Amino acid sequence: MVKNVYIGCSADLIHHGHINIINVAASYGDVTIGLLTDDAIKSYKRTPIITFESRKKVIQQFKGIKHVIAQETLDYTDNLIKLKPDYVIHGDDWKEGPQKETRSKIIELLKQWGGEVIDVPYTQNISSTAIINKIIDENPISNYINNSKNLRALIESDNLEFIMEAHNGMSAKIVEETGFKAIWASGLCLSGSLGLRDDNEASWSQVTDMLEYMVNSVNIPILVDGDSGFGNFNNARIFCRKLEQIGVGGVCFEDKLFPKTNSFIEVEGGQELANMEEFCGKIRACKDYQINPNFVIVARLEAFISGRGLEEALKRAIAYHKAGADAILVHSKIRTSKDIDDFMEKWDNRCPIVIVPTKYYDTPTEHFRDLKISTVIWANHNFRASIDIMKKTSKQIFSEESLMNVESKIASVKDIFNYTGENKLKEDEKTYTN
């Protein structure tokens, strides 16, 4: 009697690892492929490159496959109960890692009818993700994609990392020169540098125009303060697509209403939060719409800012992470790190946590390391410092009606030329005009 064999897989990009599994399975009996649906794949890694129907047509062509059916989730249970296969075959990589629990569950389920799990030696150094990454790495115009890759690596690092604010091309160059690995493009500072309020008075196209100059000025990634997404899910995902196109590494969206109000402005009764389900939809829309697989989306919690407390913050953080957020920014306006301390005690390291200690600035940085914080953003200090020195310089020149006591205290014109690369232009003129 012919045995029945089940394989659950995504088969987004078919490679020799898949073929090896199919060949082994066919040697045990009639093979049914449980092909993960598009939604099932999106639930654990990314939007598939090839749609379900197209993947189904491809895999049906392989010799040895009897049936191809949809597997709606990562959980095999429904299909296995329906088919009661004699064998479930999978690469032995699932003995460890996130799929270990799934394997154990399948083994217990198969015992009900005497089924068995067959672990096939995993084909090393090949996967659809590895193929995509290789294409990206070997693409000569992949610098923009690498910005996101580097930002993701920083946020997911086991070490406490730091991101410094910049608000134009020159300040971005200074941040990079100083040694920071990434830049925070603050909404407060970008709008402030235009003389506008931090209330979405600057349109998203004005913001992206400024960001493009910044991206082209440096070789480190930029994480953008995307406010509340400039509207609904559609506005947010269009904004994200534009950020990807100009080479921004990632974006941070806060769960407040549009137009936003700066978190440090007091509002009677507390600032109103966005509907949690709608904000989750906004995150999902942006993740589904992104092209660059490394583009980072950070969800910013405003529950503490609005006075809603720890339980609301945790509920929202869990929901946002489940919706696809790559990291959570926990925001607080009190003078101590208590909000952050309380949150981290309950968070259980579900995903990286980013903080902005603008108000609790005298908390020792070592404390953030002890809490296992991923990333600290120094959010607005270059812009504030520039305001201070410009006020002092303008006041001195106005009162003294002279530059005599100012010139030695400020950057020289030559310093500006160095930052803007005038010498490089002179060298290029010799190359291209003679």
VONUGU-289332 format. One record per residue (C-alpha): residue number from 0; x, y, z. Coordinates in steps of 0.05 Angstrom, whole numbers, always signed. Layout:
REM VONUGU-289332
<vodo resi="NUM" u="X" v="Y" w="Z"/>
...
This chain:
REM VONUGU-289332
<vodo resi="0" u="+0" v="+0" w="+0"/>
<vodo resi="1" u="+28" v="+68" w="-20"/>
<vodo resi="2" u="+45" v="+114" w="+38"/>
<vodo resi="3" u="+24" v="+187" w="+41"/>
<vodo resi="4" u="+78" v="+240" w="+53"/>
<vodo resi="5" u="+68" v="+314" w="+73"/>
<vodo resi="6" u="+116" v="+372" w="+63"/>
<vodo resi="7" u="+101" v="+442" w="+87"/>
<vodo resi="8" u="+140" v="+496" w="+51"/>
<vodo resi="9" u="+138" v="+567" w="+22"/>
<vodo resi="10" u="+176" v="+552" w="-43"/>
<vodo resi="11" u="+183" v="+626" w="-57"/>
<vodo resi="12" u="+248" v="+617" w="-95"/>
<vodo resi="13" u="+259" v="+544" w="-114"/>
<vodo resi="14" u="+330" v="+520" w="-103"/>
<vodo resi="15" u="+367" v="+453" w="-98"/>
<vodo resi="16" u="+350" v="+448" w="-24"/>
<vodo resi="17" u="+276" v="+442" w="-42"/>
<vodo resi="18" u="+291" v="+391" w="-96"/>
<vodo resi="19" u="+330" v="+348" w="-47"/>
<vodo resi="20" u="+272" v="+347" w="+2"/>
<vodo resi="21" u="+221" v="+330" w="-53"/>
<vodo resi="22" u="+264" v="+273" w="-79"/>
<vodo resi="23" u="+272" v="+244" w="-10"/>
<vodo resi="24" u="+198" v="+251" w="+3"/>
<vodo resi="25" u="+180" v="+217" w="-63"/>
<vodo resi="26" u="+220" v="+156" w="-42"/>
<vodo resi="27" u="+173" v="+146" w="+17"/>
<vodo resi="28" u="+107" v="+151" w="-21"/>
<vodo resi="29" u="+57" v="+200" w="-53"/>
<vodo resi="30" u="+76" v="+271" w="-37"/>
<vodo resi="31" u="+28" v="+326" w="-17"/>
<vodo resi="32" u="+57" v="+396" w="-13"/>
<vodo resi="33" u="+26" v="+442" w="+39"/>
<vodo resi="34" u="+44" v="+508" w="+5"/>
<vodo resi="35" u="+44" v="+567" w="+52"/>
<vodo resi="36" u="-4" v="+622" w="+31"/>
<vodo resi="37" u="+21" v="+693" w="+20"/>
<vodo resi="38" u="-7" v="+714" w="+88"/>
<vodo resi="39" u="+26" v="+655" w="+123"/>
<vodo resi="40" u="+94" v="+674" w="+94"/>
<vodo resi="41" u="+84" v="+747" w="+113"/>
<vodo resi="42" u="+69" v="+727" w="+184"/>
<vodo resi="43" u="+141" v="+705" w="+196"/>
<vodo resi="44" u="+188" v="+738" w="+147"/>
<vodo resi="45" u="+166" v="+782" w="+88"/>
<vodo resi="46" u="+118" v="+789" w="+31"/>
<vodo resi="47" u="+134" v="+732" w="-18"/>
<vodo resi="48" u="+166" v="+751" w="-83"/>
<vodo resi="49" u="+120" v="+704" w="-121"/>
<vodo resi="50" u="+46" v="+699" w="-107"/>
<vodo resi="51" u="+13" v="+635" w="-81"/>
<vodo resi="52" u="-20" v="+617" w="-147"/>
<vodo resi="53" u="+45" v="+627" w="-186"/>
<vodo resi="54" u="+85" v="+586" w="-135"/>
<vodo resi="55" u="+33" v="+531" w="-139"/>
<vodo resi="56" u="+39" v="+528" w="-215"/>
<vodo resi="57" u="+115" v="+521" w="-210"/>
<vodo resi="58" u="+117" v="+468" w="-157"/>
<vodo resi="59" u="+63" v="+426" w="-191"/>
<vodo resi="60" u="+113" v="+414" w="-247"/>
<vodo resi="61" u="+160" v="+374" w="-204"/>
<vodo resi="62" u="+162" v="+299" w="-213"/>
<vodo resi="63" u="+139" v="+260" w="-152"/>
<vodo resi="64" u="+89" v="+311" w="-126"/>
<vodo resi="65" u="+18" v="+284" w="-124"/>
<vodo resi="66" u="-21" v="+343" w="-95"/>
<vodo resi="67" u="-9" v="+416" w="-77"/>
<vodo resi="68" u="-56" v="+446" w="-24"/>
<vodo resi="69" u="-56" v="+512" w="+14"/>
<vodo resi="70" u="-27" v="+515" w="+84"/>
<vodo resi="71" u="-60" v="+576" w="+114"/>
<vodo resi="72" u="-14" v="+585" w="+175"/>
<vodo resi="73" u="+53" v="+562" w="+201"/>
<vodo resi="74" u="+15" v="+511" w="+242"/>
<vodo resi="75" u="+9" v="+444" w="+205"/>
<vodo resi="76" u="-48" v="+418" w="+249"/>
<vodo resi="77" u="-109" v="+429" w="+205"/>
<vodo resi="78" u="-78" v="+398" w="+143"/>
<vodo resi="79" u="-48" v="+340" w="+181"/>
<vodo resi="80" u="-114" v="+322" w="+215"/>
<vodo resi="81" u="-149" v="+325" w="+147"/>
<vodo resi="82" u="-97" v="+283" w="+110"/>
<vodo resi="83" u="-69" v="+238" w="+166"/>
<vodo resi="84" u="-3" v="+228" w="+128"/>
<vodo resi="85" u="+44" v="+170" w="+145"/>
<vodo resi="86" u="+104" v="+217" w="+142"/>
<vodo resi="87" u="+119" v="+291" w="+150"/>
<vodo resi="88" u="+186" v="+309" w="+119"/>
<vodo resi="89" u="+227" v="+371" w="+134"/>
<vodo resi="90" u="+300" v="+393" w="+136"/>
<vodo resi="91" u="+333" v="+377" w="+202"/>
<vodo resi="92" u="+346" v="+451" w="+215"/>
<vodo resi="93" u="+280" v="+453" w="+251"/>
<vodo resi="94" u="+307" v="+412" w="+308"/>
<vodo resi="95" u="+333" v="+478" w="+336"/>
<vodo resi="96" u="+310" v="+550" w="+333"/>
<vodo resi="97" u="+241" v="+579" w="+325"/>
<vodo resi="98" u="+212" v="+518" w="+289"/>
<vodo resi="99" u="+232" v="+469" w="+345"/>
<vodo resi="100" u="+165" v="+477" w="+379"/>
<vodo resi="101" u="+127" v="+465" w="+314"/>
<vodo resi="102" u="+166" v="+400" w="+303"/>
<vodo resi="103" u="+150" v="+375" w="+373"/>
<vodo resi="104" u="+76" v="+390" w="+363"/>
<vodo resi="105" u="+75" v="+352" w="+297"/>
<vodo resi="106" u="+108" v="+291" w="+328"/>
<vodo resi="107" u="+55" v="+288" w="+383"/>
<vodo resi="108" u="-1" v="+297" w="+332"/>
<vodo resi="109" u="+25" v="+242" w="+286"/>
<vodo resi="110" u="+25" v="+192" w="+344"/>
<vodo resi="111" u="-51" v="+192" w="+341"/>
<vodo resi="112" u="-49" v="+151" w="+276"/>
<vodo resi="113" u="+22" v="+123" w="+277"/>
<vodo resi="114" u="+54" v="+175" w="+233"/>
<vodo resi="115" u="+127" v="+194" w="+234"/>
<vodo resi="116" u="+171" v="+255" w="+224"/>
<vodo resi="117" u="+230" v="+245" w="+176"/>
<vodo resi="118" u="+287" v="+296" w="+186"/>
<vodo resi="119" u="+327" v="+305" w="+122"/>
<vodo resi="120" u="+398" v="+334" w="+129"/>
<vodo resi="121" u="+392" v="+408" w="+116"/>
<vodo resi="122" u="+424" v="+434" w="+52"/>
<vodo resi="123" u="+474" v="+484" w="+78"/>
<vodo resi="124" u="+484" v="+556" w="+55"/>
<vodo resi="125" u="+422" v="+561" w="+12"/>
<vodo resi="126" u="+353" v="+592" w="+24"/>
<vodo resi="127" u="+309" v="+643" w="-10"/>
<vodo resi="128" u="+332" v="+695" w="+40"/>
<vodo resi="129" u="+405" v="+679" w="+25"/>
<vodo resi="130" u="+392" v="+685" w="-50"/>
<vodo resi="131" u="+359" v="+753" w="-41"/>
<vodo resi="132" u="+416" v="+778" w="+4"/>
<vodo resi="133" u="+468" v="+754" w="-47"/>
<vodo resi="134" u="+433" v="+793" w="-102"/>
<vodo resi="135" u="+432" v="+855" w="-58"/>
<vodo resi="136" u="+504" v="+848" w="-36"/>
<vodo resi="137" u="+530" v="+839" w="-107"/>
<vodo resi="138" u="+489" v="+895" w="-137"/>
<vodo resi="139" u="+536" v="+953" w="-153"/>
<vodo resi="140" u="+479" v="+1003" w="-139"/>
<vodo resi="141" u="+459" v="+971" w="-73"/>
<vodo resi="142" u="+486" v="+1026" w="-26"/>
<vodo resi="143" u="+416" v="+1050" w="-12"/>
<vodo resi="144" u="+394" v="+980" w="+8"/>
<vodo resi="145" u="+456" v="+972" w="+51"/>
<vodo resi="146" u="+437" v="+1035" w="+90"/>
<vodo resi="147" u="+377" v="+996" w="+115"/>
<vodo resi="148" u="+418" v="+933" w="+125"/>
<vodo resi="149" u="+468" v="+972" w="+168"/>
<vodo resi="150" u="+413" v="+1006" w="+208"/>
<vodo resi="151" u="+379" v="+939" w="+221"/>
<vodo resi="152" u="+446" v="+909" w="+244"/>
<vodo resi="153" u="+456" v="+968" w="+291"/>
<vodo resi="154" u="+387" v="+963" w="+322"/>
<vodo resi="155" u="+391" v="+887" w="+328"/>
<vodo resi="156" u="+462" v="+889" w="+357"/>
<vodo resi="157" u="+475" v="+857" w="+425"/>
<vodo resi="158" u="+511" v="+920" w="+446"/>
<vodo resi="159" u="+479" v="+986" w="+466"/>
<vodo resi="160" u="+483" v="+1031" w="+405"/>
<vodo resi="161" u="+474" v="+1106" w="+396"/>
<vodo resi="162" u="+442" v="+1149" w="+342"/>
<vodo resi="163" u="+454" v="+1224" w="+337"/>
<vodo resi="164" u="+408" v="+1277" w="+311"/>
<vodo resi="165" u="+421" v="+1316" w="+248"/>
<vodo resi="166" u="+375" v="+1363" w="+210"/>
<vodo resi="167" u="+411" v="+1380" w="+144"/>
<vodo resi="168" u="+469" v="+1357" w="+101"/>
<vodo resi="169" u="+522" v="+1395" w="+140"/>
<vodo resi="170" u="+500" v="+1370" w="+209"/>
<vodo resi="171" u="+496" v="+1299" w="+180"/>
<vodo resi="172" u="+568" v="+1304" w="+156"/>
<vodo resi="173" u="+589" v="+1327" w="+226"/>
<vodo resi="174" u="+553" v="+1269" w="+259"/>
<vodo resi="175" u="+587" v="+1219" w="+212"/>
<vodo resi="176" u="+655" v="+1251" w="+222"/>
<vodo resi="177" u="+647" v="+1247" w="+298"/>
<vodo resi="178" u="+640" v="+1171" w="+293"/>
<vodo resi="179" u="+566" v="+1158" w="+302"/>
<vodo resi="180" u="+541" v="+1097" w="+263"/>
<vodo resi="181" u="+472" v="+1126" w="+246"/>
<vodo resi="182" u="+432" v="+1191" w="+244"/>
<vodo resi="183" u="+365" v="+1209" w="+274"/>
<vodo resi="184" u="+327" v="+1258" w="+229"/>
<vodo resi="185" u="+282" v="+1290" w="+281"/>
<vodo resi="186" u="+215" v="+1318" w="+261"/>
<vodo resi="187" u="+223" v="+1373" w="+312"/>
<vodo resi="188" u="+290" v="+1393" w="+283"/>
<vodo resi="189" u="+273" v="+1386" w="+210"/>
<vodo resi="190" u="+211" v="+1428" w="+217"/>
<vodo resi="191" u="+246" v="+1476" w="+264"/>
<vodo resi="192" u="+303" v="+1487" w="+214"/>
<vodo resi="193" u="+248" v="+1511" w="+166"/>
<vodo resi="194" u="+221" v="+1557" w="+220"/>
<vodo resi="195" u="+158" v="+1514" w="+227"/>
<vodo resi="196" u="+123" v="+1483" w="+286"/>
<vodo resi="197" u="+129" v="+1408" w="+301"/>
<vodo resi="198" u="+55" v="+1399" w="+283"/>
<vodo resi="199" u="+62" v="+1370" w="+212"/>
<vodo resi="200" u="+67" v="+1441" w="+184"/>
<vodo resi="201" u="+122" v="+1414" w="+139"/>
<vodo resi="202" u="+93" v="+1368" w="+86"/>
<vodo resi="203" u="+122" v="+1299" w="+76"/>
<vodo resi="204" u="+149" v="+1321" w="+8"/>
<vodo resi="205" u="+187" v="+1378" w="+41"/>
<vodo resi="206" u="+214" v="+1329" w="+92"/>
<vodo resi="207" u="+237" v="+1280" w="+39"/>
<vodo resi="208" u="+271" v="+1337" w="+0"/>
<vodo resi="209" u="+312" v="+1353" w="+62"/>
<vodo resi="210" u="+327" v="+1280" w="+75"/>
<vodo resi="211" u="+352" v="+1269" w="+4"/>
<vodo resi="212" u="+407" v="+1321" w="+16"/>
<vodo resi="213" u="+425" v="+1287" w="+81"/>
<vodo resi="214" u="+428" v="+1217" w="+50"/>
<vodo resi="215" u="+473" v="+1242" w="-6"/>
<vodo resi="216" u="+520" v="+1275" w="+44"/>
<vodo resi="217" u="+539" v="+1214" w="+85"/>
<vodo resi="218" u="+554" v="+1140" w="+84"/>
<vodo resi="219" u="+517" v="+1121" w="+147"/>
<vodo resi="220" u="+442" v="+1104" w="+152"/>
<vodo resi="221" u="+387" v="+1152" w="+173"/>
<vodo resi="222" u="+328" v="+1134" w="+217"/>
<vodo resi="223" u="+272" v="+1184" w="+202"/>
<vodo resi="224" u="+222" v="+1211" w="+251"/>
<vodo resi="225" u="+159" v="+1198" w="+210"/>
<vodo resi="226" u="+112" v="+1230" w="+261"/>
<vodo resi="227" u="+45" v="+1193" w="+257"/>
<vodo resi="228" u="+53" v="+1175" w="+183"/>
<vodo resi="229" u="+24" v="+1239" w="+152"/>
<vodo resi="230" u="-46" v="+1210" w="+151"/>
<vodo resi="231" u="-75" v="+1140" w="+144"/>
<vodo resi="232" u="-43" v="+1074" w="+124"/>
<vodo resi="233" u="-40" v="+1096" w="+51"/>
<vodo resi="234" u="-4" v="+1161" w="+66"/>
<vodo resi="235" u="+45" v="+1124" w="+111"/>
<vodo resi="236" u="+62" v="+1070" w="+60"/>
<vodo resi="237" u="+72" v="+1120" w="+4"/>
<vodo resi="238" u="+118" v="+1160" w="+50"/>
<vodo resi="239" u="+157" v="+1096" w="+65"/>
<vodo resi="240" u="+164" v="+1079" w="-9"/>
<vodo resi="241" u="+193" v="+1148" w="-21"/>
<vodo resi="242" u="+242" v="+1140" w="+37"/>
<vodo resi="243" u="+265" v="+1074" w="+7"/>
<vodo resi="244" u="+275" v="+1106" w="-61"/>
<vodo resi="245" u="+320" v="+1161" w="-34"/>
<vodo resi="246" u="+361" v="+1113" w="+9"/>
<vodo resi="247" u="+336" v="+1125" w="+79"/>
<vodo resi="248" u="+350" v="+1067" w="+126"/>
<vodo resi="249" u="+285" v="+1066" w="+164"/>
<vodo resi="250" u="+227" v="+1104" w="+194"/>
<vodo resi="251" u="+195" v="+1112" w="+263"/>
<vodo resi="252" u="+120" v="+1123" w="+268"/>
<vodo resi="253" u="+86" v="+1145" w="+333"/>
<vodo resi="254" u="+16" v="+1121" w="+353"/>
<vodo resi="255" u="-17" v="+1189" w="+356"/>
<vodo resi="256" u="-67" v="+1225" w="+312"/>
<vodo resi="257" u="-51" v="+1268" w="+251"/>
<vodo resi="258" u="-33" v="+1324" w="+253"/>
<vodo resi="259" u="+14" v="+1307" w="+311"/>
<vodo resi="260" u="+30" v="+1348" w="+372"/>
<vodo resi="261" u="+101" v="+1346" w="+400"/>
<vodo resi="262" u="+104" v="+1297" w="+458"/>
<vodo resi="263" u="+132" v="+1348" w="+507"/>
<vodo resi="264" u="+74" v="+1397" w="+497"/>
<vodo resi="265" u="+23" v="+1389" w="+553"/>
<vodo resi="266" u="-49" v="+1377" w="+531"/>
<vodo resi="267" u="-106" v="+1379" w="+581"/>
<vodo resi="268" u="-129" v="+1307" w="+592"/>
<vodo resi="269" u="-68" v="+1280" w="+557"/>
<vodo resi="270" u="-52" v="+1273" w="+483"/>
<vodo resi="271" u="-100" v="+1227" w="+446"/>
<vodo resi="272" u="-72" v="+1162" w="+421"/>
<vodo resi="273" u="-87" v="+1130" w="+354"/>
<vodo resi="274" u="-134" v="+1071" w="+353"/>
<vodo resi="275" u="-89" v="+1010" w="+366"/>
<vodo resi="276" u="-119" v="+967" w="+310"/>
<vodo resi="277" u="-114" v="+1023" w="+260"/>
<vodo resi="278" u="-41" v="+1035" w="+278"/>
<vodo resi="279" u="-27" v="+960" w="+270"/>
<vodo resi="280" u="-58" v="+965" w="+201"/>
<vodo resi="281" u="-12" v="+1023" w="+185"/>
<vodo resi="282" u="+49" v="+981" w="+205"/>
<vodo resi="283" u="+25" v="+922" w="+164"/>
<vodo resi="284" u="+11" v="+965" w="+103"/>
<vodo resi="285" u="+81" v="+994" w="+106"/>
<vodo resi="286" u="+114" v="+926" w="+114"/>
<vodo resi="287" u="+73" v="+895" w="+58"/>
<vodo resi="288" u="+88" v="+954" w="+12"/>
<vodo resi="289" u="+163" v="+957" w="+23"/>
<vodo resi="290" u="+211" v="+933" w="-31"/>
<vodo resi="291" u="+276" v="+933" w="+7"/>
<vodo resi="292" u="+273" v="+873" w="+55"/>
<vodo resi="293" u="+320" v="+908" w="+104"/>
<vodo resi="294" u="+281" v="+973" w="+110"/>
<vodo resi="295" u="+268" v="+985" w="+184"/>
<vodo resi="296" u="+201" v="+1005" w="+215"/>
<vodo resi="297" u="+202" v="+1026" w="+287"/>
<vodo resi="298" u="+136" v="+1035" w="+325"/>
<vodo resi="299" u="+138" v="+1090" w="+377"/>
<vodo resi="300" u="+96" v="+1083" w="+440"/>
<vodo resi="301" u="+63" v="+1146" w="+467"/>
<vodo resi="302" u="+24" v="+1111" w="+522"/>
<vodo resi="303" u="+68" v="+1140" w="+577"/>
<vodo resi="304" u="+66" v="+1209" w="+545"/>
<vodo resi="305" u="-10" v="+1208" w="+545"/>
<vodo resi="306" u="-13" v="+1184" w="+617"/>
<vodo resi="307" u="-43" v="+1116" w="+599"/>
<vodo resi="308" u="+10" v="+1077" w="+638"/>
<vodo resi="309" u="+49" v="+1012" w="+635"/>
<vodo resi="310" u="-7" v="+962" w="+618"/>
<vodo resi="311" u="-30" v="+1003" w="+558"/>
<vodo resi="312" u="+43" v="+1011" w="+535"/>
<vodo resi="313" u="+55" v="+935" w="+539"/>
<vodo resi="314" u="-10" v="+918" w="+504"/>
<vodo resi="315" u="+6" v="+965" w="+447"/>
<vodo resi="316" u="+79" v="+944" w="+442"/>
<vodo resi="317" u="+60" v="+870" w="+435"/>
<vodo resi="318" u="+8" v="+887" w="+382"/>
<vodo resi="319" u="+55" v="+931" w="+342"/>
<vodo resi="320" u="+110" v="+878" w="+344"/>
<vodo resi="321" u="+61" v="+825" w="+321"/>
<vodo resi="322" u="+39" v="+872" w="+264"/>
<vodo resi="323" u="+110" v="+873" w="+238"/>
<vodo resi="324" u="+148" v="+929" w="+274"/>
<vodo resi="325" u="+222" v="+914" w="+274"/>
<vodo resi="326" u="+233" v="+951" w="+339"/>
<vodo resi="327" u="+194" v="+990" w="+392"/>
<vodo resi="328" u="+212" v="+1060" w="+414"/>
<vodo resi="329" u="+188" v="+1071" w="+486"/>
<vodo resi="330" u="+178" v="+1146" w="+497"/>
<vodo resi="331" u="+173" v="+1181" w="+565"/>
<vodo resi="332" u="+172" v="+1252" w="+590"/>
<vodo resi="333" u="+186" v="+1243" w="+664"/>
<vodo resi="334" u="+253" v="+1263" w="+695"/>
<vodo resi="335" u="+273" v="+1192" w="+714"/>
<vodo resi="336" u="+278" v="+1126" w="+676"/>
<vodo resi="337" u="+222" v="+1094" w="+716"/>
<vodo resi="338" u="+175" v="+1086" w="+656"/>
<vodo resi="339" u="+230" v="+1052" w="+618"/>
<vodo resi="340" u="+251" v="+1009" w="+678"/>
<vodo resi="341" u="+180" v="+985" w="+689"/>
<vodo resi="342" u="+170" v="+969" w="+615"/>
<vodo resi="343" u="+235" v="+930" w="+608"/>
<vodo resi="344" u="+219" v="+888" w="+669"/>
<vodo resi="345" u="+157" v="+862" w="+633"/>
<vodo resi="346" u="+180" v="+862" w="+561"/>
<vodo resi="347" u="+219" v="+797" w="+560"/>
<vodo resi="348" u="+263" v="+818" w="+501"/>
<vodo resi="349" u="+210" v="+805" w="+448"/>
<vodo resi="350" u="+244" v="+853" w="+400"/>
<vodo resi="351" u="+295" v="+911" w="+404"/>
<vodo resi="352" u="+276" v="+971" w="+447"/>
<vodo resi="353" u="+297" v="+1042" w="+429"/>
<vodo resi="354" u="+294" v="+1101" w="+478"/>
<vodo resi="355" u="+301" v="+1176" w="+475"/>
<vodo resi="356" u="+327" v="+1201" w="+543"/>
<vodo resi="357" u="+317" v="+1275" w="+529"/>
<vodo resi="358" u="+280" v="+1286" w="+595"/>
<vodo resi="359" u="+316" v="+1235" w="+638"/>
<vodo resi="360" u="+384" v="+1256" w="+612"/>
<vodo resi="361" u="+420" v="+1248" w="+679"/>
<vodo resi="362" u="+406" v="+1173" w="+681"/>
<vodo resi="363" u="+474" v="+1138" w="+675"/>
<vodo resi="364" u="+484" v="+1105" w="+607"/>
<vodo resi="365" u="+508" v="+1042" w="+642"/>
<vodo resi="366" u="+437" v="+1035" w="+669"/>
<vodo resi="367" u="+410" v="+1029" w="+598"/>
<vodo resi="368" u="+461" v="+974" w="+585"/>
<vodo resi="369" u="+437" v="+937" w="+647"/>
<vodo resi="370" u="+365" v="+942" w="+622"/>
<vodo resi="371" u="+386" v="+911" w="+555"/>
<vodo resi="372" u="+363" v="+971" w="+515"/>
<vodo resi="373" u="+382" v="+965" w="+442"/>
<vodo resi="374" u="+391" v="+1036" w="+419"/>
<vodo resi="375" u="+394" v="+1106" w="+450"/>
<vodo resi="376" u="+374" v="+1166" w="+407"/>
<vodo resi="377" u="+404" v="+1234" w="+424"/>
<vodo resi="378" u="+344" v="+1267" w="+393"/>
<vodo resi="379" u="+353" v="+1342" w="+383"/>
<vodo resi="380" u="+418" v="+1365" w="+413"/>
<vodo resi="381" u="+455" v="+1387" w="+351"/>
<vodo resi="382" u="+397" v="+1432" w="+331"/>
<vodo resi="383" u="+391" v="+1461" w="+401"/>
<vodo resi="384" u="+466" v="+1472" w="+404"/>
<vodo resi="385" u="+466" v="+1508" w="+337"/>
<vodo resi="386" u="+410" v="+1554" w="+361"/>
<vodo resi="387" u="+450" v="+1572" w="+424"/>
<vodo resi="388" u="+514" v="+1589" w="+387"/>
<vodo resi="389" u="+478" v="+1628" w="+332"/>
<vodo resi="390" u="+442" v="+1670" w="+385"/>
<vodo resi="391" u="+507" v="+1685" w="+422"/>
<vodo resi="392" u="+545" v="+1701" w="+358"/>
<vodo resi="393" u="+490" v="+1746" w="+330"/>
<vodo resi="394" u="+483" v="+1782" w="+396"/>
<vodo resi="395" u="+557" v="+1795" w="+401"/>
<vodo resi="396" u="+564" v="+1821" w="+330"/>
<vodo resi="397" u="+502" v="+1865" w="+339"/>
<vodo resi="398" u="+526" v="+1896" w="+404"/>
<vodo resi="399" u="+600" v="+1905" w="+384"/>
<vodo resi="400" u="+589" v="+1923" w="+311"/>
<vodo resi="401" u="+652" v="+1885" w="+297"/>
<vodo resi="402" u="+678" v="+1815" w="+280"/>
<vodo resi="403" u="+742" v="+1824" w="+319"/>
<vodo resi="404" u="+723" v="+1782" w="+379"/>
<vodo resi="405" u="+682" v="+1731" w="+341"/>
<vodo resi="406" u="+725" v="+1706" w="+284"/>
<vodo resi="407" u="+771" v="+1662" w="+326"/>
<vodo resi="408" u="+712" v="+1628" w="+361"/>
<vodo resi="409" u="+675" v="+1602" w="+300"/>
<vodo resi="410" u="+688" v="+1555" w="+242"/>
<vodo resi="411" u="+729" v="+1584" w="+185"/>
<vodo resi="412" u="+705" v="+1589" w="+113"/>
<vodo resi="413" u="+758" v="+1538" w="+97"/>
<vodo resi="414" u="+723" v="+1490" w="+146"/>
<vodo resi="415" u="+660" v="+1497" w="+104"/>
<vodo resi="416" u="+699" v="+1482" w="+41"/>
<vodo resi="417" u="+728" v="+1419" w="+73"/>
<vodo resi="418" u="+659" v="+1393" w="+91"/>
<vodo resi="419" u="+630" v="+1408" w="+22"/>
<vodo resi="420" u="+689" v="+1377" w="-15"/>
<vodo resi="421" u="+715" v="+1437" w="-54"/>
<vodo resi="422" u="+783" v="+1404" w="-62"/>
<vodo resi="423" u="+751" v="+1343" w="-94"/>
<vodo resi="424" u="+716" v="+1388" w="-144"/>
<vodo resi="425" u="+783" v="+1420" w="-163"/>
<vodo resi="426" u="+812" v="+1351" w="-174"/>
<vodo resi="427" u="+753" v="+1331" w="-217"/>
<vodo resi="428" u="+760" v="+1394" w="-259"/>
<vodo resi="429" u="+830" v="+1374" w="-277"/>
<vodo resi="430" u="+805" v="+1305" w="-298"/>
<vodo resi="431" u="+744" v="+1327" w="-338"/>
<vodo resi="432" u="+761" v="+1395" w="-367"/>
<vodo resi="433" u="+831" v="+1384" w="-396"/>
